[in-house]
Amino acid sequence: MKRPSFVTGFLLSLYSLAIAQAPAQNKSSWVYPGKNGKLVYKTTPSGDRIMDFSQAGYRGGGVALPTVPVKRMVKPSGKDDTELIQAAINEVSNMPLVNGFRGAVQLAPGTFTCSGALYLSASGVVLRGSGSGKGGTTIRMTGPKHTAIVIGKKTFASDPNDEPAAPDEPFTAAQTTITAPYTPAGTYTLVVADSKAFAAGDKITIKKPVTDAWVHFMGMDNMKRDGKPQTWIAKSRSLVMQRKITAIKGNQLTIDIPLADALDNRFFSTPGLTVSKLRAAPAVTDVGVEQLHIQCPPLESSYGNAPYAGVRIGGNDCWIRQVYFEETMNTTVFAGNRNTIEQVKITHTYPNLGASKPADFSFEGSENLLNKCEATGGNTYFVWTSSLVPGPNVMLNCTFRGHGSRIQLHQRWATGLLVDNCTMIDGGIDFMNRGVAGSGHGWTMGWAVAWNSIAKTYIIQQPPGAANWAIGCIGSREQTARLFDSSPILDEGYFESHGKPVFPQSLYLAQLADRLGQRAIANLGYASNTISQFPNKRVQPTPPLKTAPDPVLGADLALHRPINSNQMRHNLRQFAGEKAVDADPATYWATNDSSQRATLEIDMEGPVVINALLLSEAAGMGQVLEYKVEGQVDSDWLLLSQGTTIGNRKVDQFPAVTVWKVRLTILKVNNYAAIRQVGLYNRK
């Protein structure tokens, strides 16, 4: 069961009071300036520490995004402009590199219609509009499903939108093993068996393989869903951290970026934890997308059926800045390394339909920075991480608004994420164990930090042998079991100064200044590392959704929850499953003619106690002849009630139970079913 462990005392309307008190900030004990002004780090009993995140971003952090001169201008043709723009991009792509850049393609003010993706496949090329606002440049997406802009080498004819950045290759002739029994997270040093094949300046991979022993230690070998075992991470996979050797002393290697995960030799047999020299693969670099409005039609749809995505970065040291994405799904993807997305805004008119959520910003590479970005929309993940992605990755000074949306790190052990001075006043920040959710996502995140952020809720859990932190944050703390289980309640991560911001204001900016000086902060557009640089602290919550408490049963706990349904009459959105939980008596979920079996599944988005349900058919219908209702309890389905008719109002009561999902199955119907309401209650 979800259990509040701490209520901050700051209601949403009192956030400004907390900010007004900011000059009296506490000092964090985990990271703070010492007497000489340099940052001091506290360690865990095992020697782990919060990592230095400052090398996230373009060119390794603290480097201003360049302004590249225009080489070609393009005006709207009034027809499909895809080939016209691509031809200009190709022309500039064939120009010689001068100081690392070829030039920019400038799109004139106006609206360009594009029915396919635009590919930036050569280094040093920028696609620039004339502004993302009124009077600027709009790319209007039409045609078949595609991503608006793809950065990276176009080598796969089947689906180039899914192409990752070109990987470096391990040079196995120069390989050694890590011999230290335990190497803490956040450290810069590795003790290896033999350093003779390595030299300062070498690029290396540090490989942590997935083993049965480690999976068991993480408690991820006992997951079952509907009675079937779930695989967390396949043993063929590894967490791979790319680093550069800066110094060698005996068999001790010093690396440029700290480890984003601890390395515990107890769980790894021969060859175990390895260090290999890398052969650098050619990659697209120094590509930018700027000052554009990318627009697609507003669609009331699930993200799996949505036709258009925004930008995929499959290169390294690239950027997106001052781009406004309207209605795109799974909008931006960091599939490369050392990239920056800055001042990007995403809006959705309709909430995503269904329990599966898209991501506005997706971290699939390392050393990436999200800076001064915004997203507004319901039932989405504002940010997620792909599996086995090591940090540092950083979200700085971002604002997210929308009911049912949150930062919930998503898949199978990513590490080293910083959520720094971000505000999501309607949603939550979750560093957690997702259990069998998805396809067995399990522990999603380790060594993550939420710093001086504002959220409605926090679920910050402590993975075995790892740590997560929430420092100086404002919002309600919650404790829960792993998703779909009722027990045990998992241990919390480290909370410090909860409800009151800490000093320094931004951890990332403090680490950047500590490493490179104050000029590095200015290069990112910050005059100082103070509260005045973070106006998103005063963001107002989204207007509340409509409610309809029942006079007998009380508050309806199913309202506005995500819905999965296997039928929708004539495939019309006006009959979608969401209409049964929208508090509108004039709308309803309807099935197709003569369908004798249909299901509607409500995702409670957490453990919720219920003991009653209310079913209601649309006025004058009375078509249902048999039904059953089940609840998902401890990753399995429990029958809650069943009946033969529903009519205008049918109330079923049962012993209190903690559920994660509730499923209504129509077993027999005369013609078609039209369900106006599925209400769930904890009747006192």
C-alpha positions as CSV (number, residue, x, y, z in Angstrom):
1,M,0.0,0.0,0.0
2,K,1.2,3.5,-0.7
3,R,1.9,5.2,2.6
4,P,2.6,9.0,3.1
5,S,5.7,9.2,5.3
6,F,6.0,13.0,5.4
7,V,3.8,16.0,4.5
8,T,5.8,19.1,3.8
9,G,3.4,21.6,5.2
10,F,3.6,23.6,2.0
11,L,0.4,23.4,0.0
12,L,0.6,24.3,-3.6
13,S,-0.5,27.8,-2.9
14,L,2.3,28.3,-0.4
15,Y,5.3,27.4,-2.7
16,S,6.0,31.1,-3.0
17,L,6.5,31.3,0.7
18,A,9.2,28.6,0.5
19,I,11.0,30.6,-2.2
20,A,10.7,33.8,-0.2
21,Q,12.7,32.0,2.5
22,A,15.4,30.9,0.1
23,P,18.0,33.4,1.4
24,A,18.0,31.3,4.6
25,Q,18.8,28.1,2.8
26,N,20.2,25.1,4.5
27,K,23.6,23.8,3.5
28,S,23.5,20.3,2.1
29,S,25.7,17.8,4.0
30,W,26.2,15.7,0.9
31,V,27.7,18.4,-1.4
32,Y,28.8,21.8,-0.1
33,P,31.6,24.4,-0.6
34,G,34.5,23.9,1.8
35,K,36.6,26.6,3.4
36,N,38.6,27.1,0.1
37,G,35.5,27.3,-1.9
38,K,35.9,23.9,-3.6
39,L,33.1,21.4,-3.2
40,V,33.2,18.8,-0.5
41,Y,31.4,15.5,-0.8
42,K,30.1,13.2,1.9
43,T,30.2,9.5,1.3
44,T,28.1,6.6,2.2
45,P,29.5,3.9,4.5
46,S,30.7,2.1,1.4
47,G,32.5,5.2,0.1
48,D,30.0,6.1,-2.6
49,R,29.2,9.7,-3.3
50,I,27.0,11.9,-5.4
51,M,28.7,12.0,-8.8
52,D,30.0,15.1,-10.5
53,F,27.4,15.8,-13.2
54,S,29.1,18.8,-14.7
55,Q,30.3,17.1,-17.9
56,A,26.8,16.7,-19.2
57,G,26.0,18.8,-22.2
58,Y,27.5,20.0,-25.5
59,R,31.3,19.5,-25.6
60,G,31.3,18.1,-22.1
61,G,29.5,20.9,-20.3
62,G,30.1,24.7,-19.8
63,V,30.5,25.4,-23.5
64,A,28.3,28.0,-25.2
65,L,26.3,26.7,-28.1
66,P,27.8,28.1,-31.3
67,T,26.2,30.5,-33.8
68,V,26.9,29.0,-37.3
69,P,26.8,31.3,-40.4
70,V,24.1,30.9,-42.9
71,K,25.1,29.2,-46.2
72,R,21.7,28.6,-47.8
73,M,18.2,30.2,-47.5
74,V,14.9,28.3,-48.2
75,K,11.5,29.9,-48.7
76,P,8.2,28.0,-48.5
77,S,7.0,26.7,-51.8
78,G,3.3,26.4,-51.0
79,K,3.5,22.6,-51.7
80,D,5.3,19.7,-50.0
81,D,8.7,21.3,-48.9
82,T,10.4,18.1,-47.7
83,E,12.6,17.6,-50.8
84,L,13.3,21.3,-51.1
85,I,14.6,21.6,-47.5
86,Q,16.5,18.3,-47.8
87,A,18.2,19.4,-51.0
88,A,19.5,22.6,-49.2
89,I,20.7,20.4,-46.3
90,N,22.5,18.1,-48.7
91,E,24.1,21.0,-50.5
92,V,25.5,22.4,-47.3
93,S,26.5,18.9,-46.1
94,N,28.8,18.6,-49.1
95,M,30.6,21.8,-48.2
96,P,34.1,21.6,-46.5
97,L,34.4,21.8,-42.7
98,V,35.8,25.1,-41.5
99,N,36.7,25.0,-37.8
100,G,34.3,22.1,-37.4
101,F,31.3,23.6,-39.2
102,R,30.0,23.6,-42.7
103,G,27.1,26.1,-42.3
104,A,23.5,26.7,-41.6
105,V,20.4,26.2,-43.7
106,Q,18.1,29.1,-42.9
107,L,14.3,28.6,-43.3
108,A,12.5,31.9,-44.0
109,P,9.5,33.0,-42.0
110,G,6.3,31.2,-42.9
111,T,4.9,27.7,-43.0
112,F,6.7,24.7,-44.6
113,T,4.7,21.5,-45.2
114,C,6.7,18.3,-44.7
115,S,5.4,14.8,-45.4
116,G,8.6,13.1,-44.4
117,A,11.7,13.3,-42.1
118,L,14.5,15.7,-42.7
119,Y,17.9,14.1,-42.3
120,L,21.0,15.9,-40.9
121,S,23.6,13.2,-41.7
122,A,26.8,15.2,-42.0
123,S,28.8,16.9,-39.2
124,G,28.8,20.6,-38.8
125,V,25.4,21.4,-40.3
126,V,22.6,23.5,-38.7
127,L,18.9,23.7,-39.6
128,R,17.7,27.1,-38.4
129,G,14.3,28.7,-38.6
130,S,13.4,32.3,-38.2
131,G,11.9,32.0,-34.7
132,S,9.6,29.5,-32.9
133,G,6.9,32.1,-32.2
134,K,4.5,34.3,-34.1
135,G,6.1,35.5,-37.3
136,G,8.7,32.7,-37.2
137,T,9.1,29.4,-39.1
138,T,6.6,26.5,-38.8
139,I,7.2,23.0,-40.1
140,R,3.7,21.5,-40.5
141,M,3.9,17.7,-40.4
142,T,1.7,15.8,-42.7
143,G,1.7,12.4,-44.5
144,P,2.7,9.0,-43.1
145,K,4.1,8.4,-39.6
146,H,7.6,9.9,-39.2
147,T,10.0,11.9,-37.0
148,A,10.3,15.5,-38.1
149,I,14.1,15.7,-37.9
150,V,16.7,12.9,-37.6
151,I,20.3,13.7,-36.6
152,G,22.8,11.0,-37.4
153,K,24.1,8.8,-40.2
154,K,21.3,7.5,-42.5
155,T,22.5,3.9,-43.0
156,F,19.5,1.7,-42.3
157,A,17.0,1.6,-45.1
158,S,14.3,-0.1,-43.0
159,D,13.7,2.5,-40.3
160,P,16.3,5.2,-39.9
161,N,14.3,6.9,-37.2
162,D,15.4,4.2,-34.8
163,E,19.0,4.4,-35.6
164,P,21.3,4.8,-32.6
165,A,24.5,6.8,-32.5
166,A,27.4,4.9,-34.0
167,P,29.0,2.9,-31.1
168,D,32.7,2.8,-30.4
169,E,34.2,-0.7,-30.5
170,P,36.2,-2.3,-27.7
171,F,39.8,-3.1,-28.6
172,T,40.0,-6.5,-26.9
173,A,43.8,-6.7,-27.4
174,A,44.0,-4.0,-24.8
175,Q,41.8,-5.3,-22.0
176,T,42.2,-5.8,-18.3
177,T,40.0,-6.5,-15.3
178,I,39.1,-4.5,-12.2
179,T,40.7,-6.2,-9.1
180,A,39.4,-4.0,-6.3
181,P,36.8,-5.8,-4.2
182,Y,34.6,-2.7,-4.3
183,T,34.9,0.5,-6.4
184,P,32.5,3.1,-5.1
185,A,30.1,5.1,-7.3
186,G,31.2,8.6,-8.0
187,T,34.9,7.8,-7.9
188,Y,37.6,8.7,-10.5
189,T,40.0,5.8,-9.9
190,L,40.1,2.2,-11.0
191,V,42.5,-0.5,-9.7
192,V,43.1,-3.0,-12.5
193,A,45.1,-6.2,-12.9
194,D,47.5,-4.8,-15.6
195,S,47.8,-1.2,-16.9
196,K,50.6,-1.8,-19.4
197,A,48.4,-1.8,-22.5
198,F,46.9,1.6,-21.6
199,A,48.1,5.2,-21.7
200,A,46.8,8.6,-20.6
201,G,44.4,9.9,-23.2
202,D,43.0,6.5,-24.1
203,K,39.2,6.1,-24.5
204,I,38.0,3.1,-22.6
205,T,34.9,1.2,-21.7
206,I,34.2,0.0,-18.2
207,K,31.9,-3.0,-18.5
208,K,29.6,-4.3,-15.8
209,P,27.9,-7.5,-17.1
210,V,24.5,-8.8,-15.9
211,T,24.9,-12.0,-13.9
212,D,22.6,-14.2,-12.0
213,A,24.3,-13.3,-8.7
214,W,23.8,-9.5,-9.3
215,V,20.2,-10.0,-10.4
216,H,19.5,-12.0,-7.2
217,F,21.2,-9.4,-5.1
218,M,18.9,-6.7,-6.6
219,G,15.9,-8.8,-5.8
220,M,14.9,-9.0,-9.4
221,D,14.8,-12.8,-9.9
222,N,11.4,-13.3,-8.3
223,M,9.1,-11.2,-10.5
224,K,5.9,-12.9,-11.8
225,R,3.0,-11.5,-13.7
226,D,-0.2,-13.4,-14.1
227,G,1.8,-16.4,-12.8
228,K,4.5,-16.1,-15.4
229,P,8.2,-15.3,-14.5
230,Q,9.4,-11.9,-15.7
231,T,13.0,-11.2,-16.9
232,W,14.4,-8.0,-15.6
233,I,17.7,-7.8,-17.7
234,A,19.0,-10.5,-19.9
235,K,22.3,-12.0,-19.0
236,S,23.7,-11.2,-22.5
237,R,23.6,-7.4,-21.6
238,S,26.0,-5.1,-19.7
239,L,26.1,-1.6,-18.3
240,V,28.9,0.1,-20.3
241,M,30.5,3.4,-19.2
242,Q,32.7,5.2,-21.7
243,R,35.5,7.2,-20.1
244,K,39.0,8.6,-20.9
245,I,42.1,7.9,-18.9
246,T,43.7,11.1,-17.5
247,A,46.5,9.5,-15.6
248,I,48.1,6.1,-14.7
249,K,50.0,5.3,-11.6
250,G,51.1,1.7,-11.3
251,N,47.9,-0.3,-11.8
252,Q,45.6,2.6,-10.9
253,L,43.8,4.4,-13.7
254,T,42.3,7.9,-13.2
255,I,39.4,8.7,-15.4
256,D,37.9,12.0,-16.6
257,I,34.3,11.4,-15.5
258,P,33.4,9.6,-12.3
259,L,31.7,6.2,-12.2
260,A,27.9,6.3,-12.5
261,D,27.6,2.9,-10.7
262,A,29.4,1.0,-8.0
263,L,31.5,-2.0,-9.1
264,D,31.2,-4.9,-6.6
265,N,33.4,-7.8,-7.6
266,R,31.4,-10.3,-5.5
267,F,28.9,-10.7,-8.2
268,F,31.1,-11.2,-11.2
269,S,33.2,-14.3,-12.2
270,T,35.9,-14.4,-14.9
271,P,36.4,-12.2,-16.9
272,G,34.2,-10.1,-14.6
273,L,34.4,-6.3,-14.5
274,T,36.5,-5.4,-17.5
275,V,38.3,-2.3,-18.9
276,S,38.9,-2.1,-22.6
277,K,40.5,0.4,-24.9
278,L,38.2,1.8,-27.6
279,R,38.5,2.4,-31.3
280,A,36.5,5.5,-31.9
281,A,33.8,5.0,-34.6
282,P,33.0,7.9,-36.9
283,A,30.0,9.8,-35.6
284,V,28.0,12.8,-36.7
285,T,28.9,15.8,-34.5
286,D,28.2,19.5,-34.1
287,V,24.7,19.4,-35.7
288,G,22.1,21.9,-34.5
289,V,18.3,22.4,-34.9
290,E,17.2,26.0,-33.9
291,Q,14.4,28.5,-33.8
292,L,11.6,26.4,-35.2
293,H,8.0,25.7,-34.6
294,I,7.2,22.0,-35.4
295,Q,3.5,21.4,-35.6
296,C,1.2,18.4,-36.1
297,P,-2.6,18.2,-35.8
298,P,-4.0,17.7,-32.3
299,L,-5.1,14.1,-32.0
300,E,-6.9,12.4,-29.2
301,S,-4.9,9.2,-29.4
302,S,-2.7,6.7,-27.7
303,Y,0.9,7.4,-28.3
304,G,1.4,4.1,-30.1
305,N,-1.0,5.3,-32.7
306,A,0.3,8.9,-32.9
307,P,1.8,9.6,-36.3
308,Y,4.5,12.2,-35.5
309,A,7.6,12.6,-33.3
310,G,9.9,15.5,-33.0
311,V,13.7,15.2,-33.2
312,R,16.0,12.2,-32.7
313,I,19.6,13.0,-31.9
314,G,21.7,10.1,-33.1
315,G,25.0,12.0,-33.0
316,N,27.4,13.4,-30.4
317,D,28.0,17.0,-29.4
318,C,24.8,18.2,-31.0
319,W,22.0,20.5,-29.9
320,I,18.4,21.6,-30.1
321,R,17.5,25.1,-28.9
322,Q,14.5,27.4,-29.0
323,V,12.2,24.9,-30.7
324,Y,8.5,24.7,-30.0
325,F,6.9,21.3,-30.6
326,E,3.2,21.2,-30.8
327,E,1.3,17.9,-30.4
328,T,4.2,15.6,-31.2
329,M,4.5,12.4,-29.2
330,N,7.8,10.9,-27.9
331,T,9.1,14.2,-29.0
332,T,12.9,14.3,-28.3
333,V,15.3,11.5,-28.0
334,F,19.0,11.7,-26.8
335,A,20.4,8.6,-28.5
336,G,23.9,10.1,-28.6
337,N,26.3,11.6,-26.1
338,R,27.2,15.1,-24.9
339,N,24.2,16.8,-26.4
340,T,22.1,19.8,-25.2
341,I,18.4,20.5,-25.5
342,E,17.9,24.1,-24.5
343,Q,14.8,26.3,-24.3
344,V,12.6,23.6,-25.9
345,K,8.8,23.7,-25.3
346,I,6.4,20.9,-25.9
347,T,2.6,21.2,-25.6
348,H,-0.2,18.6,-26.0
349,T,-3.9,19.6,-26.4
350,Y,-5.3,16.2,-25.4
351,P,-3.9,13.8,-22.8
352,N,-2.4,10.6,-24.1
353,L,-4.9,7.8,-24.1
354,G,-4.2,4.5,-22.5
355,A,-2.1,3.4,-19.5
356,S,1.2,3.3,-21.6
357,K,2.7,6.7,-21.6
358,P,4.9,8.5,-24.1
359,A,8.0,10.4,-23.1
360,D,8.5,14.1,-24.0
361,F,12.3,13.8,-23.4
362,S,14.1,10.4,-23.6
363,F,17.6,9.8,-22.3
364,E,19.1,6.9,-24.3
365,G,22.7,8.2,-24.2
366,S,25.1,9.7,-21.7
367,E,26.5,13.1,-20.7
368,N,23.3,14.9,-22.0
369,L,21.8,18.1,-20.7
370,L,18.2,19.3,-20.7
371,N,18.2,23.0,-19.9
372,K,15.4,25.5,-19.4
373,C,12.8,23.3,-21.2
374,E,9.0,23.1,-20.7
375,A,6.3,20.5,-21.4
376,T,2.6,20.6,-20.9
377,G,0.3,17.6,-21.3
378,G,-1.7,14.9,-19.5
379,N,-0.9,11.3,-18.9
380,T,2.7,11.4,-20.1
381,Y,6.2,10.8,-18.8
382,F,7.9,14.1,-19.1
383,V,11.3,12.3,-19.0
384,W,12.3,8.7,-19.0
385,T,15.5,6.7,-19.3
386,S,16.2,3.7,-21.4
387,S,17.7,0.6,-19.9
388,L,21.4,0.3,-18.8
389,V,22.1,4.0,-19.6
390,P,24.9,5.4,-17.5
391,G,25.1,9.0,-16.5
392,P,25.9,11.7,-16.1
393,N,22.6,13.0,-17.5
394,V,21.0,16.3,-16.3
395,M,17.7,18.1,-16.3
396,L,18.2,21.7,-15.2
397,N,15.7,24.5,-14.6
398,C,12.8,22.7,-16.4
399,T,9.0,23.1,-16.0
400,F,6.4,20.4,-16.5
401,R,2.6,20.7,-16.1
402,G,-0.2,18.2,-16.6
403,H,-2.4,15.9,-14.7
404,G,-1.3,12.3,-14.5
405,S,2.2,13.1,-15.8
406,R,5.5,12.7,-14.0
407,I,9.2,12.0,-14.2
408,Q,9.3,8.3,-13.7
409,L,12.5,6.7,-14.8
410,H,11.5,3.9,-16.8
411,Q,13.5,0.9,-17.8
412,R,15.9,-1.5,-16.1
413,W,18.7,0.2,-14.3
414,A,19.8,3.5,-15.7
415,T,22.3,5.3,-13.4
416,G,23.5,8.8,-12.6
417,L,20.6,11.3,-13.3
418,L,20.3,14.8,-11.8
419,V,16.9,16.6,-11.6
420,D,18.1,20.0,-10.7
421,N,15.7,22.9,-9.8
422,C,12.9,21.4,-11.9
423,T,9.2,22.1,-11.2
424,M,6.3,19.7,-11.8
425,I,3.6,21.0,-9.6
426,D,0.9,18.6,-10.9
427,G,3.0,15.4,-11.0
428,G,5.8,13.4,-9.3
429,I,9.4,12.5,-9.3
430,D,10.0,8.8,-9.0
431,F,13.3,6.9,-8.6
432,M,11.7,3.6,-8.0
433,N,11.2,-0.1,-8.5
434,R,8.6,-0.6,-11.2
435,G,8.4,-4.3,-10.6
436,V,6.6,-6.2,-13.3
437,A,5.2,-2.9,-14.9
438,G,5.8,-2.7,-18.6
439,S,7.6,-6.0,-19.3
440,G,9.4,-6.3,-16.0
441,H,11.1,-2.9,-15.7
442,G,12.1,-3.5,-12.1
443,W,14.7,-1.2,-10.5
444,T,14.8,1.7,-12.9
445,M,17.3,4.0,-11.4
446,G,20.3,4.2,-9.1
447,W,22.6,7.0,-8.0
448,A,20.0,9.7,-9.0
449,V,19.6,13.1,-7.3
450,A,16.6,15.4,-7.1
451,W,18.0,18.8,-6.0
452,N,16.0,21.9,-5.0
453,S,13.0,20.7,-7.1
454,I,9.3,21.1,-6.6
455,A,6.8,18.3,-7.2
456,K,3.5,17.2,-6.0
457,T,4.9,13.8,-4.8
458,Y,8.2,12.0,-4.5
459,I,8.8,8.2,-4.5
460,I,12.5,8.0,-3.9
461,Q,13.5,4.4,-3.1
462,Q,16.8,2.8,-2.1
463,P,18.0,0.0,-4.4
464,P,20.2,-2.7,-2.9
465,G,23.8,-1.7,-3.0
466,A,23.0,1.8,-4.4
467,A,21.5,5.1,-3.4
468,N,19.1,7.8,-4.6
469,W,18.7,11.3,-3.1
470,A,16.2,14.0,-2.7
471,I,17.8,17.2,-1.3
472,G,16.2,20.5,-0.7
473,C,13.0,19.5,-2.4
474,I,9.4,20.5,-1.8
475,G,6.4,18.1,-2.1
476,S,4.9,15.1,-0.4
477,R,7.0,12.0,0.3
478,E,5.4,8.7,-0.4
479,Q,6.5,5.1,0.3
480,T,5.3,2.1,-1.6
481,A,6.1,-1.5,-2.5
482,R,7.4,-2.2,-6.0
483,L,4.6,-1.7,-8.5
484,F,1.8,-4.2,-8.5
485,D,2.9,-5.6,-5.1
486,S,1.2,-4.8,-1.7
487,S,4.3,-5.5,0.4
488,P,7.0,-5.1,1.5
489,I,7.2,-1.3,1.6
490,L,10.6,-0.5,0.1
491,D,13.2,1.6,1.9
492,E,13.4,5.3,1.1
493,G,16.5,6.9,-0.4
494,Y,18.3,9.7,1.3
495,F,16.0,12.7,2.0
496,E,17.7,15.9,3.3
497,S,16.3,19.3,4.1
498,H,12.9,18.2,2.8
499,G,10.6,21.2,2.4
500,K,13.4,23.8,2.5
501,P,15.8,24.5,-0.4
502,V,19.6,24.0,0.2
503,F,22.7,25.9,-0.8
504,P,24.2,25.8,-3.4
505,Q,21.0,26.6,-5.4
506,S,22.0,24.5,-8.4
507,L,24.2,21.4,-7.9
508,Y,25.0,21.2,-11.6
509,L,26.0,24.9,-11.8
510,A,28.1,24.6,-8.6
511,Q,29.9,21.5,-10.0
512,L,30.4,23.3,-13.3
513,A,31.9,26.4,-11.7
514,D,34.0,24.1,-9.4
515,R,35.6,22.4,-12.4
516,L,35.7,25.2,-15.0
517,G,35.1,28.5,-13.2
518,Q,32.3,31.0,-13.3
519,R,32.6,31.6,-17.1
520,A,31.2,28.1,-17.7
521,I,27.9,29.2,-16.0
522,A,27.7,32.3,-18.1
523,N,28.2,30.2,-21.2
524,L,24.9,28.4,-20.4
525,G,23.0,31.7,-19.9
526,Y,23.2,32.0,-16.1
527,A,24.3,35.2,-14.5
528,S,24.8,33.5,-11.2
529,N,24.0,30.4,-9.2
530,T,21.2,32.0,-7.2
531,I,17.4,31.7,-6.8
532,S,16.9,34.6,-9.2
533,Q,17.9,32.4,-12.1
534,F,15.0,30.0,-11.5
535,P,11.7,31.8,-12.1
536,N,9.9,28.4,-12.6
537,K,9.6,28.1,-8.8
538,R,6.4,30.2,-9.0
539,V,4.5,28.1,-11.7
540,Q,0.8,27.7,-10.9
541,P,-0.8,24.2,-11.0
542,T,-3.0,23.1,-13.9
543,P,-6.7,23.8,-13.3
544,P,-8.3,20.9,-11.4
545,L,-10.1,18.2,-13.3
546,K,-13.9,17.7,-13.0
547,T,-15.0,15.6,-10.0
548,A,-18.3,13.9,-9.2
549,P,-18.5,12.5,-5.7
550,D,-21.3,10.0,-5.1
551,P,-23.6,11.1,-2.3
552,V,-23.6,7.6,-0.8
553,L,-20.2,6.1,-1.8
554,G,-18.0,9.2,-1.6
555,A,-15.1,10.2,-3.9
556,D,-14.7,8.3,-7.1
557,L,-11.1,6.9,-7.2
558,A,-11.4,5.9,-10.8
559,L,-11.9,9.4,-12.2
560,H,-9.5,10.5,-15.0
561,R,-7.3,7.4,-14.6
562,P,-5.6,5.9,-17.7
563,I,-7.7,3.4,-19.5
564,N,-6.9,0.4,-21.7
565,S,-9.9,-1.0,-23.6
566,N,-10.0,-3.6,-26.3
567,Q,-13.0,-2.1,-28.1
568,M,-14.3,1.3,-29.2
569,R,-17.5,1.5,-31.2
570,H,-16.8,2.1,-34.9
571,N,-13.3,3.1,-33.9
572,L,-14.6,6.6,-32.8
573,R,-12.8,8.4,-30.0
574,Q,-16.2,9.7,-28.7
575,F,-16.7,6.1,-27.5
576,A,-13.3,5.5,-26.0
577,G,-12.9,3.8,-22.7
578,E,-11.8,7.1,-21.1
579,K,-15.4,8.3,-21.4
580,A,-16.4,5.9,-18.6
581,V,-14.2,7.8,-16.1
582,D,-14.5,11.4,-17.2
583,A,-17.3,12.6,-14.7
584,D,-19.5,13.5,-17.6
585,P,-22.9,11.8,-17.5
586,A,-23.5,12.5,-21.3
587,T,-20.5,10.4,-22.5
588,Y,-19.9,6.7,-22.4
589,W,-17.7,3.8,-23.5
590,A,-19.4,1.8,-26.3
591,T,-18.5,-1.5,-27.8
592,N,-19.1,-2.8,-31.3
593,D,-22.3,-4.4,-32.4
594,S,-22.8,-8.0,-31.4
595,S,-19.5,-8.1,-29.5
596,Q,-20.0,-10.7,-26.7
597,R,-16.8,-10.0,-24.8
598,A,-15.1,-6.6,-24.2
599,T,-12.7,-5.3,-21.5
600,L,-12.0,-2.0,-19.9
601,E,-9.0,-1.8,-17.6
602,I,-8.4,1.1,-15.2
603,D,-4.8,1.8,-14.2
604,M,-4.9,3.2,-10.6
605,E,-1.3,4.5,-11.0
606,G,-0.4,3.2,-7.6
607,P,-1.8,1.0,-4.8
608,V,-5.4,2.1,-3.9
609,V,-7.8,0.6,-1.3
610,I,-11.3,0.0,-2.6
611,N,-14.3,-1.8,-1.3
612,A,-17.1,-0.8,-3.7
613,L,-17.8,-0.1,-7.3
614,L,-20.5,1.6,-9.2
615,L,-21.5,0.6,-12.8
616,S,-23.9,2.6,-14.9
617,E,-25.1,2.1,-18.5
618,A,-26.0,5.0,-20.8
619,A,-29.6,6.2,-20.4
620,G,-32.1,3.8,-21.7
621,M,-29.6,1.1,-22.7
622,G,-29.7,-1.9,-20.3
623,Q,-27.9,-4.1,-22.8
624,V,-25.4,-5.9,-20.5
625,L,-26.5,-9.5,-19.6
626,E,-23.3,-10.7,-17.8
627,Y,-20.1,-9.1,-16.4
628,K,-17.3,-9.5,-14.0
629,V,-14.9,-7.1,-12.3
630,E,-11.3,-8.1,-11.2
631,G,-8.6,-6.3,-9.3
632,Q,-4.9,-6.7,-9.8
633,V,-3.4,-7.7,-6.4
634,D,0.3,-8.7,-6.0
635,S,0.7,-9.0,-9.8
636,D,-2.3,-11.4,-10.2
637,W,-6.0,-10.9,-10.8
638,L,-8.6,-11.3,-8.0
639,L,-12.4,-11.5,-8.7
640,L,-14.1,-8.6,-6.9
641,S,-17.7,-9.0,-8.2
642,Q,-19.8,-10.3,-10.9
643,G,-23.4,-10.0,-12.1
644,T,-26.0,-10.4,-14.8
645,T,-27.4,-6.9,-15.3
646,I,-26.2,-3.3,-14.8
647,G,-28.8,-0.8,-15.8
648,N,-28.8,2.8,-14.6
649,R,-27.0,2.2,-11.3
650,K,-25.4,-1.0,-10.0
651,V,-23.4,-0.9,-6.8
652,D,-21.3,-3.9,-5.8
653,Q,-19.6,-4.1,-2.4
654,F,-16.8,-6.4,-1.3
655,P,-14.1,-6.7,1.4
656,A,-11.5,-3.9,1.2
657,V,-8.6,-4.7,-1.1
658,T,-5.5,-2.9,-2.3
659,V,-5.5,-2.9,-6.1
660,W,-3.1,-1.5,-8.8
661,K,-5.6,-2.0,-11.7
662,V,-9.3,-2.9,-12.0
663,R,-10.7,-4.7,-15.0
664,L,-14.3,-4.8,-16.1
665,T,-15.1,-7.6,-18.5
666,I,-18.4,-7.7,-20.4
667,L,-19.2,-11.4,-20.9
668,K,-22.6,-11.2,-22.5
669,V,-24.5,-8.4,-24.1
670,N,-27.6,-7.7,-26.2
671,N,-26.4,-5.8,-29.3
672,Y,-23.7,-3.6,-27.8
673,A,-22.6,-2.3,-24.4
674,A,-22.6,1.4,-23.5
675,I,-21.0,2.0,-20.1
676,R,-21.5,5.6,-18.8
677,Q,-19.6,5.1,-15.5
678,V,-17.2,2.8,-13.9
679,G,-16.7,4.2,-10.4
680,L,-14.4,2.8,-7.6
681,Y,-14.7,3.8,-4.0
682,N,-13.4,3.2,-0.5
683,R,-16.7,3.6,1.3
684,K,-16.3,4.4,5.0
